[in-house]
Structures are given as structure tokens and as C-alpha cells.
């Protein structure tokens, strides 16, 4: 069964640092679909600058022409702090035994054990860490070593439970840098889709 991918974030704004690795993941993992899930309020970082409605609109614009991608607003609808474990429980209740792949960055993986009810997450979804080519994870904790798999096709054979490292092309782009450049009136051409940039300008999302 082809897995469903889950890709969360504040997307404040969404940019090619999100989109290009996501496209590679859709292909390499043979995902049935990849769901972008904007966070309402991330627990470990400041509140987003753009409103929930603005961030949702920007994600929709960014992925509208990208096959295999969709937006899921359940965390915005739920409101409050966005805990990944709650989102995965909700998806699991909907999707039954469909394999779920939670896509996270290498930095997120390093802080994974600080997440809310993190021990339950691998039983709800496979954890797929997006890595730079050639990067090594270093010494893995016991829980991760026990779940690690080298063959990606294994992720299609069970609903959850495995850990995989996926090499994707590095993208030196950050939302923080984009917001700072916009505030200074500098160009951010090529860092995010034109449709998103037009929306930001039209709606003065970051106050420029």
C-alpha cells in the first residue's frame, strides 16, 4: 500500500526549502500523497507572524500545481498548541492501516525526544528524516536503532514503526531570512513561488 506523507511546519511563509525536499520525498518514497499541515501554534518556537488564514492560503498557492500534494488544515481547526502526536492520532483514526510517513528535518530529529509524547509517535507513523546527501545521523539512541531500516520499500509493508533517513538536495533557505529581507525591502526572488510572493505583496503579510 502506498504511504501517505505528513509534512508539518509553520510555513511562515512556505518556500522552496520546504517544497523541493517535499517533491523529492514524494518520488523516492512513492507516496500516494503528501499532506502539508500548517501548525496553529508550534510548542517550541515563537508564534507565527502571518495569520492562520494567510499561511493556509500561501500553502495552497505554493502546491496548487504540484502533483501528489495537498494541504490539511486540521491543526489550524484544532487551534492551540500543535502537537504532532495528536495530529497523527487523528490521521490514523481516519486512514486505518494505511502507512503514514512523518517527514522531519535532521534538526527536528535531534530534538525529537523533547516532543510531546514522543515515544508514541513511531507507533503511529514511520519517521523519515530528510538529510543532506552524505550526512550521517551519528550514534542513534536505542529506540531509533531498533527501528532503523535501510530499504525504503519496507515503509510500504506496515502502517508505522520504522525509521528511515532520506537524502534530499540541500536548500539554504529559511523563512526567518525571507521575512527579514521582506522587512528591509530586499528581493526574495527565487526563494519561494511567485504566486506566494504576489500574495505576500498584495496582502502586506509581513508589513512591508
Backbone as JSON Lines, residues from 0, in Angstrom:
{"i":0,"aa":"X","n":[0.86,-1.19,0.0],"ca":[0.0,0.0,0.0],"c":[0.9,1.24,0.0]}
{"i":1,"aa":"X","n":[0.62,2.19,-0.89],"ca":[1.46,3.39,-0.95],"c":[1.21,4.28,0.27]}
{"i":2,"aa":"X","n":[2.26,4.76,0.88],"ca":[2.1,5.55,2.1],"c":[1.57,6.95,1.84]}
{"i":3,"aa":"X","n":[1.0,7.53,2.88],"ca":[0.63,8.94,2.9],"c":[1.7,9.68,3.69]}
{"i":4,"aa":"X","n":[2.23,10.75,3.12],"ca":[3.24,11.55,3.79],"c":[2.62,12.68,4.59]}
{"i":5,"aa":"X","n":[3.28,13.03,5.69],"ca":[2.82,14.1,6.58],"c":[3.99,15.07,6.75]}
{"i":6,"aa":"X","n":[3.76,16.34,6.41],"ca":[4.82,17.34,6.45],"c":[4.27,18.57,7.17]}
{"i":7,"aa":"X","n":[4.65,18.74,8.44],"ca":[4.15,19.86,9.22],"c":[5.14,21.0,9.3]}
{"i":8,"aa":"X","n":[4.65,22.16,9.7],"ca":[5.51,23.33,9.87],"c":[4.65,24.57,10.03]}
{"i":9,"aa":"X","n":[5.3,25.67,10.37],"ca":[4.53,26.92,10.45],"c":[4.29,27.49,9.05]}
{"i":10,"aa":"X","n":[5.24,27.24,8.13],"ca":[5.11,27.75,6.75],"c":[4.83,29.26,6.77]}
{"i":11,"aa":"X","n":[5.78,29.98,7.37],"ca":[5.6,31.42,7.65],"c":[6.72,32.25,7.03]}
{"i":12,"aa":"X","n":[6.85,32.3,5.68],"ca":[6.0,31.67,4.66],"c":[6.59,30.34,4.17]}
{"i":13,"aa":"X","n":[5.78,29.6,3.42],"ca":[6.27,28.42,2.72],"c":[7.25,28.85,1.63]}
{"i":14,"aa":"X","n":[8.3,28.05,1.4],"ca":[9.32,28.43,0.42],"c":[9.92,27.17,-0.2]}
{"i":15,"aa":"X","n":[10.9,27.37,-1.09],"ca":[11.47,26.23,-1.8],"c":[12.28,25.3,-0.89]}
{"i":16,"aa":"X","n":[12.69,25.8,0.26],"ca":[13.35,24.92,1.22],"c":[12.4,23.87,1.78]}
{"i":17,"aa":"X","n":[11.1,24.15,1.71],"ca":[10.09,23.13,2.04],"c":[9.72,22.32,0.79]}
{"i":18,"aa":"X","n":[9.51,23.01,-0.3],"ca":[8.88,22.4,-1.47],"c":[9.79,21.43,-2.22]}
{"i":19,"aa":"X","n":[11.05,21.79,-2.39],"ca":[11.94,20.91,-3.18],"c":[12.21,19.59,-2.46]}
{"i":20,"aa":"X","n":[12.56,19.58,-1.17],"ca":[12.7,18.29,-0.49],"c":[11.39,17.5,-0.48]}
{"i":21,"aa":"X","n":[10.27,18.2,-0.37],"ca":[8.98,17.51,-0.38],"c":[8.74,16.8,-1.7]}
{"i":22,"aa":"X","n":[9.09,17.45,-2.81],"ca":[8.93,16.82,-4.12],"c":[9.81,15.58,-4.25]}
{"i":23,"aa":"X","n":[11.04,15.67,-3.74],"ca":[11.93,14.51,-3.79],"c":[11.36,13.37,-2.94]}
{"i":24,"aa":"X","n":[10.8,13.72,-1.79],"ca":[10.24,12.68,-0.91],"c":[9.05,11.98,-1.55]}
{"i":25,"aa":"X","n":[8.2,12.72,-2.23],"ca":[7.05,12.11,-2.92],"c":[7.53,11.05,-3.9]}
{"i":26,"aa":"X","n":[8.58,11.37,-4.66],"ca":[9.09,10.43,-5.66],"c":[9.83,9.25,-5.02]}
{"i":27,"aa":"X","n":[10.75,9.54,-4.11],"ca":[11.61,8.49,-3.57],"c":[10.85,7.52,-2.66]}
{"i":28,"aa":"X","n":[9.81,8.03,-1.99],"ca":[9.03,7.18,-1.09],"c":[7.78,6.61,-1.76]}
{"i":29,"aa":"X","n":[7.57,6.98,-3.05],"ca":[6.38,6.54,-3.8],"c":[5.11,6.82,-3.0]}
{"i":30,"aa":"X","n":[4.98,8.05,-2.51],"ca":[3.83,8.41,-1.67],"c":[2.55,8.49,-2.5]}
{"i":31,"aa":"X","n":[1.46,8.04,-1.91],"ca":[0.16,8.23,-2.54],"c":[-0.19,9.72,-2.57]}
{"i":32,"aa":"X","n":[0.18,10.41,-1.5],"ca":[0.01,11.87,-1.42],"c":[0.87,12.37,-0.27]}
{"i":33,"aa":"X","n":[1.18,13.66,-0.32],"ca":[1.9,14.31,0.77],"c":[1.03,15.44,1.29]}
{"i":34,"aa":"X","n":[0.72,15.38,2.58],"ca":[-0.13,16.39,3.19],"c":[0.72,17.44,3.91]}
{"i":35,"aa":"X","n":[0.62,18.69,3.48],"ca":[1.22,19.8,4.19],"c":[0.25,20.2,5.31]}
{"i":36,"aa":"X","n":[0.74,20.22,6.54],"ca":[-0.14,20.5,7.69],"c":[0.4,21.72,8.44]}
{"i":37,"aa":"X","n":[-0.15,22.92,8.15],"ca":[0.32,24.12,8.86],"c":[-0.02,24.04,10.35]}
{"i":38,"aa":"X","n":[0.96,24.39,11.19],"ca":[0.75,24.38,12.64],"c":[-0.05,25.61,13.06]}
{"i":39,"aa":"X","n":[-0.87,25.42,14.08],"ca":[-1.57,26.56,14.68],"c":[-0.57,27.36,15.51]}
{"i":40,"aa":"X","n":[-0.03,26.74,16.55],"ca":[1.0,27.35,17.39],"c":[2.03,26.29,17.74]}
{"i":41,"aa":"X","n":[3.23,26.37,17.16],"ca":[4.24,25.36,17.48],"c":[4.67,25.49,18.95]}
{"i":42,"aa":"X","n":[4.87,24.36,19.64],"ca":[5.2,24.42,21.06],"c":[6.59,24.97,21.37]}
{"i":43,"aa":"X","n":[7.55,24.81,20.46],"ca":[8.95,25.12,20.8],"c":[9.51,26.33,20.06]}
{"i":44,"aa":"X","n":[8.64,27.19,19.56],"ca":[9.14,28.37,18.85],"c":[8.11,29.49,18.96]}
{"i":45,"aa":"X","n":[8.5,30.74,18.62],"ca":[7.55,31.85,18.74],"c":[6.35,31.68,17.81]}
{"i":46,"aa":"X","n":[5.28,32.4,18.15],"ca":[4.07,32.35,17.32],"c":[4.38,32.86,15.92]}
{"i":47,"aa":"X","n":[3.74,32.28,14.89],"ca":[3.96,32.75,13.51],"c":[3.56,34.21,13.36]}
{"i":48,"aa":"X","n":[4.23,34.91,12.43],"ca":[3.87,36.31,12.16],"c":[2.61,36.41,11.32]}
{"i":49,"aa":"X","n":[2.51,35.57,10.29],"ca":[1.31,35.57,9.44],"c":[0.17,34.86,10.15]}
{"i":50,"aa":"X","n":[-1.04,35.25,9.85],"ca":[-2.2,34.62,10.48],"c":[-2.39,33.2,9.94]}
{"i":51,"aa":"X","n":[-3.22,32.43,10.63],"ca":[-3.52,31.07,10.18],"c":[-4.1,31.08,8.77]}
{"i":52,"aa":"X","n":[-5.03,32.01,8.52],"ca":[-5.66,32.08,7.2],"c":[-4.64,32.43,6.13]}
{"i":53,"aa":"X","n":[-3.72,33.33,6.43],"ca":[-2.7,33.72,5.45],"c":[-1.75,32.56,5.16]}
{"i":54,"aa":"X","n":[-1.32,31.86,6.19],"ca":[-0.38,30.76,5.98],"c":[-1.05,29.61,5.21]}
{"i":55,"aa":"X","n":[-2.31,29.36,5.51],"ca":[-3.05,28.33,4.77],"c":[-3.18,28.73,3.3]}
{"i":56,"aa":"X","n":[-3.5,29.99,3.05],"ca":[-3.63,30.47,1.66],"c":[-2.31,30.36,0.92]}
{"i":57,"aa":"X","n":[-1.19,30.66,1.59],"ca":[0.11,30.6,0.93],"c":[0.5,29.16,0.59]}
{"i":58,"aa":"X","n":[0.19,28.22,1.5],"ca":[0.49,26.82,1.2],"c":[-0.35,26.35,0.0]}
{"i":59,"aa":"X","n":[-1.61,26.7,-0.03],"ca":[-2.47,26.3,-1.16],"c":[-1.92,26.83,-2.48]}
{"i":60,"aa":"X","n":[-1.47,28.08,-2.48],"ca":[-0.9,28.66,-3.7],"c":[0.39,27.96,-4.1]}
{"i":61,"aa":"X","n":[1.21,27.62,-3.11],"ca":[2.52,27.03,-3.39],"c":[2.41,25.65,-4.01]}
{"i":62,"aa":"X","n":[1.39,24.87,-3.62],"ca":[1.33,23.47,-4.06],"c":[0.27,23.21,-5.12]}
{"i":63,"aa":"X","n":[-0.41,24.25,-5.56],"ca":[-1.58,24.03,-6.43],"c":[-1.23,23.32,-7.74]}
{"i":64,"aa":"X","n":[0.0,23.48,-8.22],"ca":[0.4,22.83,-9.47],"c":[1.36,21.67,-9.26]}
{"i":65,"aa":"X","n":[1.51,21.23,-8.02],"ca":[2.46,20.16,-7.71],"c":[1.7,18.85,-7.52]}
{"i":66,"aa":"X","n":[1.93,17.87,-8.38],"ca":[1.19,16.61,-8.27],"c":[1.52,15.88,-6.97]}
{"i":67,"aa":"X","n":[0.5,15.24,-6.42],"ca":[0.7,14.41,-5.24],"c":[0.72,15.17,-3.93]}
{"i":68,"aa":"X","n":[0.44,16.47,-3.97],"ca":[0.5,17.27,-2.75],"c":[-0.85,17.9,-2.45]}
{"i":69,"aa":"X","n":[-1.17,17.99,-1.16],"ca":[-2.41,18.65,-0.75],"c":[-2.17,19.32,0.61]}
{"i":70,"aa":"X","n":[-3.11,20.15,1.02],"ca":[-3.0,20.82,2.31],"c":[-4.06,20.26,3.24]}
{"i":71,"aa":"X","n":[-3.71,20.13,4.51],"ca":[-4.6,19.58,5.53],"c":[-4.61,20.59,6.68]}
{"i":72,"aa":"X","n":[-5.77,21.16,6.99],"ca":[-5.82,22.25,7.96],"c":[-6.26,21.81,9.36]}
{"i":73,"aa":"X","n":[-6.12,20.53,9.68],"ca":[-6.67,20.04,10.96],"c":[-6.02,20.71,12.18]}
{"i":74,"aa":"X","n":[-4.74,21.06,12.1],"ca":[-4.12,21.71,13.26],"c":[-4.63,23.14,13.42]}
{"i":75,"aa":"X","n":[-4.89,23.82,12.33],"ca":[-5.45,25.17,12.41],"c":[-6.87,25.11,12.94]}
{"i":76,"aa":"X","n":[-7.63,24.1,12.52],"ca":[-9.01,23.95,13.02],"c":[-9.01,23.61,14.51]}
{"i":77,"aa":"X","n":[-8.05,22.81,14.94],"ca":[-7.99,22.41,16.35],"c":[-7.57,23.59,17.23]}
{"i":78,"aa":"X","n":[-6.67,24.43,16.7],"ca":[-6.2,25.59,17.46],"c":[-5.29,25.19,18.61]}
{"i":79,"aa":"X","n":[-4.8,26.19,19.33],"ca":[-3.92,25.93,20.46],"c":[-2.57,25.41,20.01]}
{"i":80,"aa":"X","n":[-1.83,24.79,20.95],"ca":[-0.52,24.24,20.63],"c":[-0.68,23.04,19.69]}
{"i":81,"aa":"X","n":[0.17,22.98,18.69],"ca":[0.09,21.9,17.69],"c":[1.05,20.78,18.06]}
{"i":82,"aa":"X","n":[0.5,19.69,18.54],"ca":[1.31,18.54,18.92],"c":[1.19,17.48,17.83]}
{"i":83,"aa":"X","n":[2.33,17.06,17.3],"ca":[2.36,16.08,16.22],"c":[1.63,14.8,16.59]}
{"i":84,"aa":"X","n":[1.78,14.35,17.83],"ca":[1.15,13.09,18.23],"c":[-0.37,13.15,18.09]}
{"i":85,"aa":"X","n":[-0.97,14.3,18.38],"ca":[-2.43,14.44,18.25],"c":[-2.85,14.4,16.79]}
{"i":86,"aa":"X","n":[-2.05,15.03,15.95],"ca":[-2.34,15.04,14.51],"c":[-2.26,13.63,13.93]}
{"i":87,"aa":"X","n":[-1.23,12.89,14.34],"ca":[-1.07,11.52,13.84],"c":[-2.18,10.61,14.36]}
{"i":88,"aa":"X","n":[-2.6,10.81,15.6],"ca":[-3.73,10.02,16.13],"c":[-4.99,10.27,15.3]}
{"i":89,"aa":"X","n":[-5.21,11.53,14.95],"ca":[-6.37,11.91,14.14],"c":[-6.29,11.29,12.74]}
{"i":90,"aa":"X","n":[-5.12,11.35,12.13],"ca":[-4.95,10.77,10.8],"c":[-5.09,9.25,10.84]}
{"i":91,"aa":"X","n":[-4.53,8.64,11.87],"ca":[-4.61,7.18,11.98],"c":[-6.07,6.73,12.13]}
{"i":92,"aa":"X","n":[-6.86,7.49,12.87],"ca":[-8.28,7.15,13.03],"c":[-9.01,7.23,11.7]}
{"i":93,"aa":"X","n":[-8.58,8.15,10.84],"ca":[-9.22,8.32,9.52],"c":[-8.75,7.28,8.51]}
{"i":94,"aa":"X","n":[-7.46,7.01,8.53],"ca":[-6.84,6.25,7.43],"c":[-6.63,4.78,7.74]}
{"i":95,"aa":"X","n":[-7.0,4.35,8.94],"ca":[-6.87,2.93,9.26],"c":[-5.43,2.47,9.19]}
{"i":96,"aa":"X","n":[-5.18,1.39,8.46],"ca":[-3.85,0.8,8.4],"c":[-2.99,1.31,7.25]}
{"i":97,"aa":"X","n":[-3.4,2.4,6.61],"ca":[-2.56,2.99,5.57],"c":[-1.21,3.4,6.17]}
{"i":98,"aa":"X","n":[-0.1,3.06,5.54],"ca":[1.2,3.52,6.05],"c":[1.28,5.05,6.07]}
{"i":99,"aa":"X","n":[1.76,5.59,7.17],"ca":[1.98,7.03,7.31],"c":[3.47,7.28,7.44]}
{"i":100,"aa":"X","n":[3.97,8.29,6.73],"ca":[5.38,8.69,6.82],"c":[5.45,10.13,7.31]}
{"i":101,"aa":"X","n":[5.96,10.32,8.51],"ca":[6.15,11.65,9.07],"c":[7.51,12.16,8.62]}
{"i":102,"aa":"X","n":[7.52,13.22,7.82],"ca":[8.77,13.8,7.31],"c":[9.26,14.88,8.28]}
{"i":103,"aa":"X","n":[10.49,14.74,8.75],"ca":[11.07,15.75,9.63],"c":[12.5,16.05,9.18]}
{"i":104,"aa":"X","n":[12.99,17.21,9.55],"ca":[14.35,17.58,9.23],"c":[15.34,16.99,10.22]}
{"i":105,"aa":"X","n":[16.62,17.04,9.88],"ca":[17.66,16.49,10.76],"c":[17.69,17.23,12.09]}
{"i":106,"aa":"X","n":[17.47,18.54,12.09],"ca":[17.45,19.3,13.35],"c":[16.29,18.86,14.22]}
{"i":107,"aa":"X","n":[15.14,18.63,13.6],"ca":[13.98,18.16,14.37],"c":[14.25,16.78,14.97]}
{"i":108,"aa":"X","n":[14.93,15.93,14.21],"ca":[15.23,14.6,14.71],"c":[16.13,14.67,15.95]}
{"i":109,"aa":"X","n":[17.07,15.61,15.94],"ca":[17.98,15.72,17.09],"c":[17.24,16.13,18.36]}
{"i":110,"aa":"X","n":[16.13,16.86,18.2],"ca":[15.35,17.29,19.39],"c":[14.08,16.45,19.59]}
{"i":111,"aa":"X","n":[14.0,15.33,18.87],"ca":[12.77,14.54,18.84],"c":[12.33,14.1,20.23]}
{"i":112,"aa":"X","n":[13.27,13.77,21.09],"ca":[12.91,13.26,22.41],"c":[12.38,14.35,23.35]}
{"i":113,"aa":"X","n":[12.36,15.59,22.87],"ca":[11.74,16.67,23.65],"c":[10.29,16.91,23.22]}
{"i":114,"aa":"X","n":[9.84,16.2,22.18],"ca":[8.47,16.39,21.68],"c":[7.46,15.81,22.66]}
{"i":115,"aa":"X","n":[6.26,16.36,22.61],"ca":[5.15,15.89,23.45],"c":[4.81,14.43,23.11]}
{"i":116,"aa":"X","n":[4.86,13.55,24.11],"ca":[4.52,12.13,23.94],"c":[5.28,11.5,22.76]}
{"i":117,"aa":"X","n":[6.57,11.84,22.67],"ca":[7.35,11.41,21.51],"c":[7.43,9.89,21.38]}
{"i":118,"aa":"X","n":[7.39,9.19,22.51],"ca":[7.53,7.73,22.46],"c":[6.4,7.07,21.66]}
{"i":119,"aa":"X","n":[5.25,7.74,21.58],"ca":[4.09,7.17,20.89],"c":[4.13,7.41,19.38]}
{"i":120,"aa":"X","n":[4.93,8.39,18.95],"ca":[4.9,8.79,17.54],"c":[5.33,7.67,16.59]}
{"i":121,"aa":"X","n":[6.42,6.92,16.87],"ca":[6.81,5.87,15.93],"c":[5.79,4.74,15.8]}
{"i":122,"aa":"X","n":[4.89,4.6,16.77],"ca":[3.85,3.59,16.65],"c":[2.65,4.09,15.84]}
{"i":123,"aa":"X","n":[2.65,5.38,15.54],"ca":[1.57,5.97,14.74],"c":[1.99,6.2,13.3]}
{"i":124,"aa":"X","n":[3.3,6.39,13.08],"ca":[3.8,6.69,11.72],"c":[5.26,6.28,11.63]}
{"i":125,"aa":"X","n":[5.7,5.93,10.43],"ca":[7.13,5.82,10.17],"c":[7.74,7.22,10.28]}
{"i":126,"aa":"X","n":[8.92,7.32,10.84],"ca":[9.62,8.6,10.92],"c":[10.68,8.63,9.82]}
{"i":127,"aa":"X","n":[10.57,9.62,8.93],"ca":[11.51,9.75,7.81],"c":[12.28,11.06,7.98]}
{"i":128,"aa":"X","n":[13.58,10.94,8.19],"ca":[14.42,12.11,8.43],"c":[15.03,12.56,7.1]}
{"i":129,"aa":"X","n":[14.77,13.81,6.73],"ca":[15.31,14.37,5.5],"c":[16.72,14.9,5.77]}
{"i":130,"aa":"X","n":[17.69,14.31,5.12],"ca":[19.1,14.58,5.37],"c":[19.78,15.14,4.15]}
{"i":131,"aa":"X","n":[20.85,15.92,4.36],"ca":[21.72,16.28,3.25],"c":[22.43,15.02,2.74]}
{"i":132,"aa":"X","n":[22.7,14.94,1.43],"ca":[23.43,13.78,0.92],"c":[24.76,13.6,1.64]}
{"i":133,"aa":"X","n":[25.04,12.38,2.03],"ca":[26.31,12.09,2.69],"c":[26.32,12.35,4.18]}
{"i":134,"aa":"X","n":[25.24,12.98,4.71],"ca":[25.19,13.26,6.14],"c":[24.99,11.96,6.91]}
{"i":135,"aa":"X","n":[25.58,11.9,8.08],"ca":[25.38,10.72,8.93],"c":[24.62,11.13,10.17]}
{"i":136,"aa":"X","n":[23.82,10.2,10.68],"ca":[22.98,10.51,11.84],"c":[23.77,10.45,13.14]}
{"i":137,"aa":"X","n":[24.98,9.88,13.09],"ca":[25.74,9.71,14.32],"c":[25.18,8.54,15.13]}
{"i":138,"aa":"X","n":[25.57,8.49,16.37],"ca":[25.1,7.39,17.23],"c":[23.61,7.56,17.51]}
{"i":139,"aa":"X","n":[22.85,6.53,17.22],"ca":[21.4,6.59,17.41],"c":[21.04,6.06,18.8]}
{"i":140,"aa":"X","n":[20.0,6.64,19.42],"ca":[19.52,6.06,20.68],"c":[18.92,4.68,20.43]}
{"i":141,"aa":"X","n":[18.75,3.92,21.5],"ca":[18.29,2.53,21.38],"c":[16.98,2.4,20.61]}
{"i":142,"aa":"X","n":[16.03,3.31,20.91],"ca":[14.71,3.2,20.25],"c":[14.86,3.36,18.74]}
{"i":143,"aa":"X","n":[15.77,4.25,18.31],"ca":[15.95,4.54,16.89],"c":[16.69,3.4,16.2]}
{"i":144,"aa":"X","n":[17.71,2.87,16.86],"ca":[18.48,1.76,16.27],"c":[17.57,0.56,16.02]}
{"i":145,"aa":"X","n":[16.65,0.33,16.93],"ca":[15.77,-0.83,16.81],"c":[14.79,-0.69,15.65]}
{"i":146,"aa":"X","n":[14.54,0.55,15.24],"ca":[13.52,0.8,14.21],"c":[14.11,1.15,12.84]}
{"i":147,"aa":"X","n":[15.4,1.42,12.78],"ca":[16.01,1.92,11.54],"c":[15.92,0.89,10.42]}
{"i":148,"aa":"X","n":[15.59,1.36,9.23],"ca":[15.59,0.49,8.05],"c":[16.33,1.19,6.92]}
{"i":149,"aa":"X","n":[17.05,0.42,6.13],"ca":[17.83,0.98,5.02],"c":[17.04,0.96,3.72]}
{"i":150,"aa":"X","n":[16.09,0.05,3.59],"ca":[15.32,-0.1,2.34],"c":[13.99,0.65,2.45]}
{"i":151,"aa":"X","n":[13.78,1.61,1.57],"ca":[12.58,2.45,1.67],"c":[11.3,1.67,1.39]}
{"i":152,"aa":"X","n":[11.38,0.6,0.6],"ca":[10.16,-0.15,0.28],"c":[9.54,-0.78,1.53]}
{"i":153,"aa":"X","n":[10.35,-0.95,2.58],"ca":[9.84,-1.51,3.84],"c":[8.75,-0.63,4.43]}
{"i":154,"aa":"X","n":[8.79,0.67,4.14],"ca":[7.81,1.6,4.69],"c":[6.4,1.33,4.15]}
{"i":155,"aa":"X","n":[6.31,0.61,3.04],"ca":[5.01,0.29,2.47],"c":[4.4,-0.97,3.06]}
{"i":156,"aa":"X","n":[5.19,-1.68,3.86],"ca":[4.78,-3.01,4.31],"c":[4.12,-3.02,5.69]}
{"i":157,"aa":"X","n":[4.11,-1.86,6.37],"ca":[3.47,-1.77,7.68],"c":[2.94,-0.36,7.86]}
{"i":158,"aa":"X","n":[1.93,-0.15,8.7],"ca":[1.37,1.19,8.88],"c":[2.34,2.17,9.52]}
{"i":159,"aa":"X","n":[3.24,1.68,10.39],"ca":[4.1,2.56,11.16],"c":[5.24,1.73,11.73]}
{"i":160,"aa":"X","n":[6.11,2.38,12.51],"ca":[7.07,1.64,13.3],"c":[8.52,1.7,12.86]}
{"i":161,"aa":"X","n":[8.81,2.25,11.66],"ca":[10.19,2.24,11.18],"c":[10.77,3.66,11.15]}
{"i":162,"aa":"X","n":[12.09,3.72,11.11],"ca":[12.83,4.97,11.0],"c":[13.71,4.89,9.76]}
{"i":163,"aa":"X","n":[13.62,5.89,8.9],"ca":[14.43,5.9,7.68],"c":[15.08,7.28,7.51]}
{"i":164,"aa":"X","n":[16.24,7.27,6.88],"ca":[16.94,8.51,6.56],"c":[16.94,8.67,5.04]}
{"i":165,"aa":"X","n":[16.43,9.81,4.59],"ca":[16.26,10.05,3.16],"c":[17.13,11.23,2.73]}
{"i":166,"aa":"X","n":[18.03,10.99,1.79],"ca":[18.88,12.08,1.28],"c":[18.09,12.94,0.31]}
{"i":167,"aa":"X","n":[18.1,14.25,0.57],"ca":[17.44,15.21,-0.33],"c":[18.41,16.35,-0.6]}
{"i":168,"aa":"X","n":[18.2,17.03,-1.72],"ca":[19.1,18.12,-2.11],"c":[19.04,19.25,-1.07]}
{"i":169,"aa":"X","n":[20.19,19.72,-0.59],"ca":[20.17,20.78,0.43],"c":[19.63,22.09,-0.15]}
{"i":170,"aa":"X","n":[18.87,22.82,0.67],"ca":[18.32,24.11,0.27],"c":[18.66,25.13,1.36]}
{"i":171,"aa":"X","n":[19.51,26.08,1.03],"ca":[19.93,27.07,2.02],"c":[18.94,28.24,2.03]}
{"i":172,"aa":"X","n":[17.72,27.93,2.49],"ca":[16.64,28.93,2.51],"c":[15.94,28.81,3.86]}
{"i":173,"aa":"X","n":[15.64,29.95,4.47],"ca":[14.87,29.89,5.71],"c":[13.78,30.96,5.71]}
{"i":174,"aa":"X","n":[12.68,30.66,6.37],"ca":[11.57,31.61,6.46],"c":[12.01,32.86,7.23]}
{"i":175,"aa":"X","n":[12.85,32.68,8.24],"ca":[13.34,33.82,9.02],"c":[14.07,34.8,8.12]}
{"i":176,"aa":"X","n":[14.93,34.25,7.26],"ca":[15.69,35.11,6.34],"c":[14.78,35.81,5.34]}
{"i":177,"aa":"X","n":[13.77,35.09,4.88],"ca":[12.83,35.68,3.92],"c":[12.06,36.83,4.57]}
{"i":178,"aa":"X","n":[11.57,36.62,5.79],"ca":[10.82,37.68,6.48],"c":[11.71,38.9,6.72]}
{"i":179,"aa":"X","n":[12.95,38.66,7.12],"ca":[13.88,39.77,7.37],"c":[14.16,40.55,6.09]}
{"i":180,"aa":"X","n":[14.35,39.84,4.98],"ca":[14.61,40.5,3.7],"c":[13.4,41.32,3.25]}
{"i":181,"aa":"X","n":[12.21,40.75,3.41],"ca":[10.99,41.48,3.05],"c":[10.84,42.75,3.9]}
{"i":182,"aa":"X","n":[11.15,42.65,5.19],"ca":[11.04,43.81,6.08],"c":[12.0,44.92,5.66]}
{"i":183,"aa":"X","n":[13.15,44.52,5.09],"ca":[14.14,45.52,4.63],"c":[13.89,45.98,3.2]}
{"i":184,"aa":"X","n":[12.86,45.4,2.56],"ca":[12.56,45.76,1.19],"c":[13.48,45.13,0.18]}
{"i":185,"aa":"X","n":[14.18,44.06,0.56],"ca":[15.11,43.37,-0.34],"c":[14.4,42.3,-1.15]}
{"i":186,"aa":"X","n":[15.02,41.91,-2.24],"ca":[14.43,40.9,-3.11],"c":[14.53,39.51,-2.49]}
{"i":187,"aa":"X","n":[13.45,38.74,-2.63],"ca":[13.47,37.32,-2.23],"c":[13.13,36.45,-3.44]}
{"i":188,"aa":"X","n":[13.34,37.03,-4.62],"ca":[13.08,36.32,-5.87],"c":[13.81,34.99,-5.9]}
{"i":189,"aa":"X","n":[13.11,33.94,-6.31],"ca":[13.74,32.63,-6.43],"c":[13.76,31.81,-5.16]}
{"i":190,"aa":"X","n":[13.34,32.41,-4.03],"ca":[13.34,31.67,-2.76],"c":[11.98,31.02,-2.46]}
{"i":191,"aa":"X","n":[10.95,31.52,-3.13],"ca":[9.6,30.99,-2.93],"c":[8.8,31.2,-4.2]}
{"i":192,"aa":"X","n":[7.71,30.46,-4.38],"ca":[6.96,30.58,-5.64],"c":[6.42,31.99,-5.86]}
{"i":193,"aa":"X","n":[6.36,32.38,-7.13],"ca":[5.87,33.72,-7.48],"c":[4.47,33.97,-6.95]}
{"i":194,"aa":"X","n":[3.62,32.94,-7.0],"ca":[2.23,33.11,-6.54],"c":[2.21,33.46,-5.05]}
{"i":195,"aa":"X","n":[3.12,32.86,-4.27],"ca":[3.19,33.16,-2.83],"c":[3.72,34.57,-2.61]}
{"i":196,"aa":"X","n":[4.75,34.94,-3.38],"ca":[5.31,36.29,-3.25],"c":[4.28,37.34,-3.63]}
{"i":197,"aa":"X","n":[3.5,37.11,-4.69],"ca":[2.43,38.04,-5.07],"c":[1.4,38.18,-3.95]}
{"i":198,"aa":"X","n":[1.07,37.06,-3.31],"ca":[0.09,37.09,-2.21],"c":[0.64,37.92,-1.04]}
{"i":199,"aa":"X","n":[1.92,37.72,-0.71],"ca":[2.54,38.47,0.38],"c":[2.51,39.96,0.09]}
{"i":200,"aa":"X","n":[2.86,40.33,-1.15],"ca":[2.88,41.75,-1.51],"c":[1.47,42.34,-1.51]}
{"i":201,"aa":"X","n":[0.55,41.64,-2.12],"ca":[-0.83,42.14,-2.24],"c":[-1.46,42.35,-0.87]}
{"i":202,"aa":"X","n":[-1.2,41.41,0.03],"ca":[-1.85,41.45,1.36],"c":[-0.95,42.04,2.45]}
{"i":203,"aa":"X","n":[0.24,42.51,2.05],"ca":[1.2,43.1,3.0],"c":[1.33,42.23,4.24]}
{"i":204,"aa":"X","n":[1.58,40.93,3.99],"ca":[1.57,39.94,5.07],"c":[2.63,40.24,6.12]}
{"i":205,"aa":"X","n":[3.81,40.65,5.69],"ca":[4.89,40.89,6.65],"c":[5.18,42.37,6.83]}
{"i":206,"aa":"X","n":[4.15,43.17,6.58],"ca":[4.19,44.57,6.94],"c":[5.07,45.47,6.09]}
{"i":207,"aa":"X","n":[5.52,44.93,4.91],"ca":[6.38,45.78,4.09],"c":[5.56,46.82,3.37]}
